[in-house]
Amino acid sequence: MAVEVVIGFIAQSLARITDAGHMLTDAAEIISAQINGITLLLLSAWFVYEGIHRLIDPPAVEGLYVVVTGAAGIAINIVATWLLSKANRSSLNIEGAFQHLLNDLYAFIGTTIAGLIVWLTGWARADAIAALLVAALMLKAGWGLVRDSGRVFMEVAPTGVRPDEVGARTAALDHVVEVHDLHIWEVTSSFPALSAHVLVVPGADCHAVRLDAEQMLHAAYGIDRTTLQVDHAISEPVAPVDAHCADPHGPVHAGSARTSGA
């Protein structure tokens, strides 16, 4: 990325500088993802503005420098993509990195083609067009980073996981009479967590119910980090108590689930 910035300024190539900005997404996770995402959005807006300006009034661009740097970038990205393709791509993090390398490869190819056009024909507007195409990739990547990291910051349930559905399936397990205080969120990307209070029929094995719930959550939703408080439901108080404490768990409804939070 640093080499691309230096060569971009030497060659006066906006496409090369833009592609370097796109590579900021390589270092993204939650806080850095949020910062990188916002930075990418701001940079892409500036590149779009500058690209349009250069379409109207193109400066001189040293196409040979752009081609040489782009060719090196293509070679490096092909090797990196090939190596990563052999990894376990069932991991969302690995697959995300693989897709990002592909985007980088496409950007290098586009800017290298633009450099060839400038070098062979002298048509400097090709550099501006390539910059606009890479800026579009940056907008897509930046928005994705801001959106996904924002979901983690806001403790939103993972994409594709509905808390009401999870609560209903948990409440439908054998011996479960109620599920409440259900929260589902992501600790970090692809790391969902869940907590809930589960009430079971008097006399049921709380530990067995907890294990059944954990197995269901893992198999159906891929949730392995769980905190489940399992208690026996109390239909009547064993001794006279104040009204405030008469029903510490709330009303018991067979097979019901109450969810709250994300």
C-alpha angles and dihedrals in degrees: 000000000000091000090051092052092050094045090044092058093043092049093038086233115155090185091060093047090047092052090052089054089052090058090065087088089072092082100048129138124139106294093026088041091056092049093043092047093052090044091051092050092050093045093047090051090053092046091051090051093046092043092055090047090052091049088058097040110015118197124214111281126197098227096185093062090049092050095048093048091045093050091053090048092050091052093048093047093048090054093045092047092048092050093047092047087067092057125091100282092183083085110090090217092054092045091048091052090047093052090047091054089052090053090050090050092052090049092051091049092050095048092044091053088049090050091051091051091050092045097047102035105020091232098146094184089076088073091055092048091051089049091054091050092051090045088057089055089049092052090052093047094043094050091048092052094048092046097047096042089046090057089055093047091049091047091235118171113265117271110275095019116107114196093207091055093046091050093049093050091048092049089051092061118111114280094007115126101172143006121196142156088044115174126178123182143142119259088195134336112315091002107106122185133192138193129181146154112240124194120201133189115277111273096021120130104259094195093052091050090049091052091048090051093048092050092049092049091050096046098042103034108014091242111150102157104077136158109194123177106200120192137164115259115246113215095180133015113253092223137017110282138167116285090245091063099033093100108027094170098044124244115332115230118177111247096000129136131198118195131191138172122025 
